[in-house]
Amino acid sequence: MKLNLVYALILSGLASAQSVKVEELYSKNCAGCHGANFEGGVGGSLVDGEWKHGSSDEEIYRSIAKGNIPLGMIPWEGTFKPDQIRAFVIFLREQEKKNLTKGKKFPTPDQDRITQTELENYRLEMVVENGLKEPWAIAFLPDGGKLVTEKSGRLRIISADGKLDPKVIEGTPQTIEHGQGGLMEVALHPDYAKNGWVYLGLSDGTRTKSDKGKDDVRCITAVVRGRIKNHEWVAQEWIFRPDPKFQSGAGVHFGTRFVFDKGYIYFVIGERGGLMEVQDLSRPNGKIHRLHDDGRVPKDNPYVNTKDAIPGIWSYGHRNPQGLAMDVRDGSLYSTEHGPRGGDELNLVLPAHNYGWPIVTLGMNYSGMPMDYTGPDGKKLTSVTTKDGIDQPIAFWVPSIAVCGLDFYTGDKFPKWQNDLLVGALAQKEIRRLRIVDKKVVSQEVIFKDVGRVRDVAMGQDGFIYVVLNGPDRIMRMVPAEN
């Protein structure tokens, strides 16, 4: 930037900058040099993927904060707070991605051709095209059939030959469909063939009619199991049903997913919009929990002997994980978690570890303002990007891809993807393949794009990859193909 232009901008009204959205800050302070559309001018383009002084988030932050006086870029750290500079980084990353992906070709499969990726080629096959409404999760029955949840509260069966049974499972527990909540996860007990247990994750609570025209809804995520007999849900047992005092009227951030391992069940209860509540061990929300698969609390859980703590808590500081999977190679547990605007995360989940929300985030508020929260002492605080005692994600996405659905591929149909992690995404309508070595992400690739919002991705017993889609609501699968 030219110095006289920069100083003129500073003098022209930056006193109120602390309360202005990042888009407005850019327009007032940066567009004069870098262009209204980030295309460059006196200063360089901000969206061409070329960064003269370092391309990492940290290096871009430093360039904004410290400037480069010889090149006409003054330091902005005296004008903007650190959280606002961080918001600039997120904003520029969003614009950069929009520009760099414009016209770029991704693996966008259809049923009429082979889709090529770096390591494997596949065809896309339709499993269920019509009849589902907002499907959320899929589980695979021993006979080749499937169970599918619908957000409205219906549990459906797909036969081994791919036919959606028009008759729903009757008698499932009441589900409160509210905002993002409803009937979500479904999973089979590892010994399902012997015991028949089916597990459901749902929004549990009450809906009270109001004369004012808006129902009074109170709910929170709960876990239940039962058996299916002649299209009836029977032998029901609650695995985890939070006290009604924890129910909320918020319509956001329910979670949830399940992982079974060695007689335990791991599951997610989302933050429910509670912000600092996720840092409170006496509350269930914003936590990953670990119980015996019959609901008993393991004696070696980290907070069993902590006063007032909910004893099933395994880890905390989570916002809204909607992916949970275990690496069979070493038993490591991973979750994908929605950030706010920017900052979707892949976390290595460890007992008693704090994952930071809302104290630490790599995102900003949807409004374009820095993320803030009210601390325990009632003071208004702003989120930071790192803090001692809080785990950093092993991968993150800025801008957000809206992570949802997660599974390790362990089949034999796509041998070059063996043990790779498949990450579904709602907003970006994609599946990413991540290679993890020594608990670190060493590469990632988009292998599926723009067919629909990916609600769930899971490997079936046949080794094919099943994709649950919203908008349009359907289920498809990826099968191997030769060139």
C-alpha atoms as one frame of an Amber mdcrd trajectory, in Angstrom:
protein
   0.000   0.000   0.000   1.142   3.628  -0.511   1.762   5.239   2.867  -0.186
   8.439   2.251  -3.281   6.442   1.263  -2.968   4.169   4.270  -2.595   7.011
   6.762  -5.502   8.863   5.184  -7.649   5.782   5.667  -6.624   5.520   9.290
  -7.499   9.137   9.961 -10.835   8.835   8.193 -12.711   6.994  10.874 -11.074
   3.882  12.269 -11.938   4.780  15.849 -15.081   2.657  15.569 -13.273  -0.253
  13.890 -13.525  -2.511  16.887 -17.287  -3.025  16.352 -17.318  -3.297  12.549
 -17.728  -6.515  10.574 -14.678  -7.810   8.772 -16.281  -7.212   5.356 -16.738
  -3.540   6.207 -13.237  -3.268   7.628 -11.829  -4.596   4.374 -13.937  -2.239
   2.279 -12.905   0.819   4.293  -9.260   0.018   4.859  -7.939  -2.416   2.277
  -9.970  -2.180  -0.926  -8.265   1.050  -1.962  -4.991  -0.825  -2.462  -6.025
  -4.442  -2.920  -9.198  -3.900  -4.945 -12.879  -4.105  -4.113 -12.876  -7.686
  -5.395  -9.433  -8.528  -3.936  -7.976  -8.450  -7.432  -5.056  -6.168  -6.581
  -4.024  -2.648  -7.491  -1.379  -0.655  -5.679  -1.111  -3.759  -3.501  -1.121
  -7.312  -4.781  -4.028  -9.633  -5.349  -5.269 -11.376  -2.214  -7.045 -14.241
  -3.960  -4.588 -15.647  -6.503  -2.976 -18.061  -4.055   0.391 -16.285  -4.259
   1.686 -14.808  -1.005   4.999 -12.962  -1.204   5.721 -13.139   2.498   4.453
 -16.575   3.447   1.224 -18.435   2.742   0.409 -20.012   6.115  -2.278 -18.498
   8.297   0.403 -17.437  10.788   2.462 -15.723   8.096  -0.549 -13.898   6.638
  -1.509 -12.796  10.150   2.034 -11.492  10.672   1.996  -9.612   7.363  -1.185
  -7.795   8.359  -0.092  -7.156  11.927   3.537  -6.155  11.327   3.237  -4.759
   7.806   6.145  -4.062   5.489   6.997  -0.377   5.532   9.515  -0.431   2.618
   6.801  -1.905   0.390   4.139   0.533   1.577   2.270  -1.869   3.880   1.986
  -0.352   7.335   1.491  -2.459  10.483  -2.167  -2.759  11.448  -1.662  -4.189
  14.918  -2.071  -0.714  16.423  -5.430  -0.277  14.732  -6.996  -3.728  14.892
  -7.136  -6.128  17.798  -5.546  -9.578  17.355  -8.957 -11.225  16.993  -9.880
  -8.808  14.208  -6.664  -9.588  12.354  -7.515 -13.273  12.745 -10.961 -12.510
  11.263  -9.195 -10.898   8.294  -7.214 -14.113   7.731 -10.415 -16.197   7.704
 -12.122 -13.700   5.409  -9.225 -13.696   2.961  -9.074 -17.495   2.986 -12.776
 -17.606   2.090 -12.273 -15.239  -0.833  -9.110 -17.025  -1.959 -10.874 -20.373
  -2.091 -13.811 -18.938  -4.035 -11.427 -17.519  -6.605  -9.097 -20.518  -6.894
 -11.910 -23.058  -7.192 -13.808 -21.034  -9.777 -13.856 -23.226 -12.854 -11.682
 -25.885 -11.189 -12.650 -29.478 -11.871 -13.287 -31.806  -8.936 -14.308 -35.460
  -9.064 -18.040 -34.871  -9.661 -19.458 -38.341 -10.167 -22.556 -39.412 -12.025
 -23.996 -42.802 -12.857 -23.031 -42.727 -16.508 -19.261 -42.541 -16.281 -16.192
 -43.537 -14.318 -14.917 -41.006 -11.793 -11.143 -40.780 -11.532  -9.233 -39.786
  -8.394  -5.540 -39.828  -7.526  -5.435 -43.464  -6.382  -8.736 -45.175  -7.207
 -11.493 -44.951  -9.798 -15.139 -45.598  -9.054 -18.659 -45.606 -10.355 -21.609
 -44.141  -8.519 -24.653 -46.358  -8.075 -28.099 -45.421  -6.809 -29.300 -47.324
  -3.749 -32.463 -45.370  -2.824 -33.552 -42.519  -5.061 -37.036 -41.749  -3.726
 -39.024 -42.103  -0.540 -36.618 -40.799   2.095 -37.031 -37.482   3.889 -33.901
 -35.940   5.422 -32.006 -39.196   5.993 -29.339 -38.768   8.651 -27.402 -42.003
   9.214 -27.045 -45.549   7.915 -26.240 -48.897   9.568 -25.644 -52.258   7.883
 -27.580 -55.408   8.795 -25.960 -58.856   8.605 -28.306 -59.977   5.807 -27.228
 -57.109   3.540 -30.109 -54.828   4.484 -29.696 -51.366   5.971 -31.271 -49.226
   8.662 -31.667 -45.524   7.943 -32.808 -42.723  10.240 -34.900 -39.792   9.095
 -34.614 -36.546  11.038 -38.372 -36.404  11.577 -38.156 -39.469  13.819 -38.723
 -42.380  11.450 -36.513 -45.464  11.357 -36.544 -47.145   7.936 -35.395 -50.472
   6.501 -33.759 -51.006   3.128 -33.786 -54.620   1.982 -30.677 -56.419   0.759
 -31.819 -55.874  -2.828 -32.076 -52.113  -2.297 -35.829 -51.653  -1.823 -36.987
 -49.072   0.714 -39.664 -50.629   2.902 -42.666 -48.275   2.900 -43.528 -49.452
   6.406 -41.599 -47.646   9.148 -40.466 -49.223  12.415 -43.264 -48.615  14.899
 -42.804 -47.738  18.561 -39.455 -45.958  18.440 -39.039 -43.386  21.229 -40.609
 -39.989  20.775 -38.261 -37.687  18.919 -38.425 -33.905  19.244 -37.659 -32.590
  15.782 -36.426 -29.097  16.477 -34.004 -27.023  14.416 -31.017 -29.232  13.676
 -32.232 -31.937  16.056 -34.336 -35.023  15.503 -33.642 -38.717  15.012 -29.986
 -38.752  14.111 -27.572 -41.616  14.637 -28.245 -45.355  14.224 -25.732 -48.116
  14.904 -25.719 -51.850  15.572 -24.077 -53.443  18.565 -20.889 -55.255  17.465
 -22.558 -58.527  18.513 -25.859 -57.636  16.874 -26.142 -61.063  15.234 -26.323
 -62.561  18.744 -28.101 -59.905  20.801 -30.075 -57.811  18.269 -29.340 -54.450
  19.912 -29.868 -51.317  17.787 -28.728 -47.953  19.160 -30.295 -44.591  18.317
 -29.172 -41.023  18.960 -32.072 -38.590  19.136 -33.323 -35.270  20.407 -35.203
 -36.089  23.607 -37.486 -33.718  25.486 -40.885 -32.057  25.400 -42.951 -29.927
  23.074 -45.732 -27.888  24.666 -48.338 -26.117  22.588 -48.595 -22.409  23.227
 -51.468 -19.985  22.712 -48.924 -17.519  21.366 -48.469 -19.602  18.230 -44.979
 -20.888  18.962 -44.442 -24.200  20.744 -42.307 -24.303  23.859 -39.616 -26.873
  23.066 -37.055 -28.232  25.510 -34.665 -30.972  24.392 -31.183 -32.457  24.425
 -29.418 -35.377  22.734 -29.961 -38.807  24.308 -28.929 -42.398  23.497 -31.305
 -45.369  23.584 -31.192 -48.983  22.473 -33.831 -51.536  21.545 -34.552 -54.452
  19.263 -36.616 -54.686  16.094 -39.164 -57.470  15.864 -41.803 -57.631  13.134
 -41.360 -53.916  12.383 -41.780 -53.067  16.080 -39.250 -51.378  18.367 -39.163
 -53.501  21.529 -37.095 -54.127  24.697 -36.138 -50.466  24.905 -33.392 -49.350
  27.321 -32.053 -45.829  27.787 -28.265 -45.768  27.618 -27.887 -42.074  28.419
 -30.809 -39.739  29.054 -29.730 -36.402  30.520 -31.677 -34.873  33.371 -34.464
 -32.627  31.998 -32.806 -29.665  33.747 -30.169 -29.781  30.975 -32.719 -29.525
  28.173 -32.602 -26.377  26.075 -34.882 -24.536  23.704 -31.977 -23.894  21.325
 -32.303 -25.451  17.884 -28.595 -25.961  17.195 -25.662 -28.297  17.815 -27.006
 -31.691  18.821 -24.111 -33.881  17.609 -24.096 -36.958  17.418 -22.302 -40.169
  16.368 -21.406 -43.519  17.978 -18.287 -45.675  18.129 -18.147 -49.098  19.802
 -14.911 -50.578  21.100 -14.116 -53.354  23.594 -17.501 -53.253  25.265 -17.699
 -49.442  25.392 -19.788 -46.943  23.476 -18.441 -43.469  22.706 -20.991 -40.822
  21.735 -21.314 -37.089  21.246 -23.674 -34.593  22.823 -23.393 -31.271  21.007
 -22.938 -27.906  22.657 -26.596 -26.858  22.107 -25.541 -23.210  21.790 -24.388
 -23.205  25.410 -20.902 -21.777  24.767 -19.136 -21.840  28.166 -21.365 -24.683
  29.319 -19.050 -27.005  27.399 -16.267 -26.120  29.832 -18.456 -27.145  32.786
 -17.994 -30.814  33.737 -21.301 -30.818  35.596 -23.154 -30.452  32.296 -23.436
 -33.100  29.517 -23.405 -30.835  26.463 -20.304 -30.149  24.413 -18.785 -33.457
  25.494 -17.786 -36.844  24.139 -18.974 -39.534  26.554 -17.815 -43.093  27.189
 -20.015 -45.744  28.803 -20.288 -49.497  28.851 -22.567 -50.479  25.982 -25.379
 -51.163  28.501 -25.125 -47.634  29.955 -23.021 -48.355  33.032 -20.223 -45.928
  33.862 -16.702 -47.384  33.488 -14.719 -47.166  36.695 -11.660 -45.832  34.852
 -13.401 -42.865  33.222 -11.407 -39.676  33.921 -14.042 -37.832  35.986 -15.625
 -40.677  37.944 -14.253 -39.288  41.186 -14.565 -35.573  40.335 -17.127 -33.806
  42.474 -20.274 -32.755  40.554 -18.852 -33.993  37.233 -20.977 -36.176  34.973
 -19.060 -39.460  35.259 -19.515 -40.538  31.641 -17.529 -37.592  30.244 -14.463
 -38.643  28.239 -13.431 -35.286  26.730 -14.866 -31.772  26.680 -14.713 -28.373
  24.998 -16.469 -29.631  21.847 -18.816 -27.479  19.769 -20.761 -29.732  17.416
 -19.033 -32.972  16.397 -21.017 -34.863  13.754 -18.300 -37.344  12.874 -16.754
 -39.969  15.145 -14.561 -42.886  14.034 -11.856 -45.174  15.381  -8.652 -46.153
  13.601  -8.491 -49.952  13.843  -4.711 -49.864  13.461  -4.115 -48.411  16.916
  -7.515 -47.720  18.488  -7.201 -43.933  18.164 -10.511 -42.056  18.298 -11.121
 -39.128  15.943 -13.938 -36.609  15.648 -14.842 -34.002  13.075 -16.410 -30.899
  14.545 -18.244 -27.941  13.057 -16.540 -24.627  13.715 -18.397 -21.335  13.464
 -17.475 -19.367  10.346 -14.244 -21.133   9.555 -12.406 -23.512  11.828 -13.990
 -26.914  11.186 -11.787 -29.389  13.023 -10.462 -32.929  12.956  -9.503 -33.862
  16.503  -7.624 -36.771  18.020  -9.867 -37.460  21.022  -8.071 -38.284  24.271
  -9.478 -38.786  27.776  -9.741 -35.676  29.990  -8.504 -33.426  27.178 -10.051
 -30.030  26.536 -10.710 -29.088  22.892 -11.250 -25.470  23.666 -14.641 -24.268
  22.554 -15.469 -21.369  22.882 -12.204 -20.185  24.435 -10.139 -21.302  21.439
 -11.315 -21.392  17.832  -9.801 -20.986  14.398 -13.074 -19.476  13.147 -15.048
 -16.280  13.660 -18.692 -15.451  14.214 -21.120 -15.889  11.323 -21.752 -12.147
  11.448 -18.177 -11.393  10.405 -17.232 -10.296  13.908 -14.630 -12.012  16.075
 -15.957 -14.866  18.205 -16.643 -13.852  21.795 -18.145 -15.365  24.924 -18.869
 -14.494  28.545 -16.276 -15.809  30.968 -16.957 -17.355  34.381 -16.568 -13.937
  36.031 -19.186 -12.388  33.743 -16.684 -10.477  31.635 -16.952 -10.412  27.851
 -13.963 -12.176  26.309 -12.776 -12.859  22.782 -11.717 -16.301  21.583  -8.051
 -16.924  20.821  -6.476 -19.452  18.459  -4.214 -21.229  20.965  -4.038 -21.589
  24.726  -2.007 -23.724  27.106  -3.835 -26.853  28.202  -6.115 -26.940  25.161
  -5.612 -29.393  22.297  -5.202 -28.130  18.774  -6.924 -30.000  15.912  -4.716
 -32.245  13.792  -6.397 -30.690  10.737  -8.791 -27.805  10.200 -10.690 -26.202
   7.360 -10.928 -22.469   6.683 -13.322 -21.711   5.142 -15.626 -24.269   6.716
 -16.658 -27.318   4.712 -19.392 -28.241   7.283 -18.030 -31.624   8.324 -20.542
 -34.448   8.785 -20.149 -38.217   8.672 -16.807 -39.933   9.180 -15.422 -43.416
   8.596 -12.129 -45.211   8.122 -11.995 -47.314   4.998 -10.909 -50.858   5.930
 -12.395 -52.876   3.070 -10.799 -54.577   0.081 -12.701 -52.958  -2.784 -10.486
 -49.845  -2.809  -7.092 -51.226  -1.692  -5.196 -47.981  -2.310  -7.522 -46.222
   0.163  -6.899 -48.791   2.894  -7.080 -47.167   6.372  -7.733 -43.721   4.924
 -10.276 -41.498   6.673 -13.351 -40.447   4.698 -14.736 -37.053   5.747 -18.189
 -35.966   4.597 -19.126 -32.307   4.173 -22.530 -30.658   3.988 -21.843 -27.120
   2.767 -19.136 -28.090   0.275 -21.089 -31.202  -0.821 -18.007 -33.351  -0.830
 -16.087 -36.277   0.596 -12.444 -35.814   1.446  -9.975 -38.661   1.772  -7.390
 -38.041   4.476  -4.288 -40.151   4.945  -3.190 -40.380   8.561   0.301 -41.534
   9.518   1.418 -41.553  13.164  -1.739 -39.667  14.130  -0.959 -36.849  11.690
  -2.703 -35.931   8.455  -0.116 -36.207   5.688  -2.401 -35.646   2.683  -5.998
 -35.052   1.701  -7.963 -35.187  -1.516 -11.524 -34.370  -2.595 -12.877 -37.602
  -4.092 -16.595 -36.719  -4.381 -18.163 -33.352  -5.151 -21.472 -31.607  -5.844
 -23.898 -34.521  -5.860 -25.661 -33.387  -2.688 -25.059 -32.440   0.931 -23.135
 -35.361   2.433 -24.843 -36.221   5.706 -23.136 -39.571   6.280 -20.391 -41.615
   4.647 -19.822 -45.195   5.722 -18.186 -48.370   4.491 -20.655 -51.230   4.082
 -20.025 -54.894   4.826 -19.551 -55.389   1.101 -16.602 -52.967   1.070 -18.483
 -50.357  -0.975 -18.751 -46.776   0.275 -22.281 -45.608   1.049 -23.190 -41.934
   0.959 -26.292 -40.508   2.653 -27.305 -37.293   0.900 -29.626 -34.414   1.695
 -30.903 -32.120  -1.030 -31.803 -34.333  -2.821 -32.576 -36.933  -0.162 -31.175
 -40.246  -1.350 -28.553 -42.905  -0.750 -25.838 -43.786  -3.243 -22.738 -45.933
  -3.170 -19.275 -45.845  -4.676 -18.105 -49.078  -6.332 -14.685 -49.696  -7.918
 -14.203 -49.246 -11.645 -11.362 -49.786 -14.090 -10.388 -47.225 -16.723
